[in-house]
Amino acid sequence: MIRIEPLSDDNWLVTVTDGGTTTQHRVHVTAADAKRSGGPASTVEKLLEASFRSLLEREPNTAILRDFELSVIKRYFPEYEREIPRYLAKE
């Protein structure tokens, strides 16, 4: 389960429960990031959920950074930008 809550304009709290373990992640992402990654209809919430689904296919929630800018994902997973539209389309 992925729950997303706004903390401030560009900062979000993402709570992930996976395999009985719950983790929390503070993520910095802007509306402009959402539009650039997912097109004009994309929202920050949709982008965050799709991004975390992508991450959870690659690693457990306990391995995901606890505080990060969304753009850092592509440093760890170079295919992220190419694949995120597919995750957004699954919603």
Secondary structure as GFF3:
##gff-version 3
##sequence-region A 1 91
A	DSSP	beta_strand	2	8	.	.	.	ID=ss1
A	DSSP	beta_strand	11	18	.	.	.	ID=ss2
A	DSSP	beta_strand	21	28	.	.	.	ID=ss3
A	DSSP	alpha_helix	31	38	.	.	.	ID=ss4
A	DSSP	alpha_helix	44	56	.	.	.	ID=ss5
A	DSSP	three_ten_helix	61	63	.	.	.	ID=ss6
A	DSSP	beta_strand	67	69	.	.	.	ID=ss7
A	DSSP	three_ten_helix	70	72	.	.	.	ID=ss8
A	DSSP	alpha_helix	73	76	.	.	.	ID=ss9
A	DSSP	alpha_helix	80	89	.	.	.	ID=ss10
###
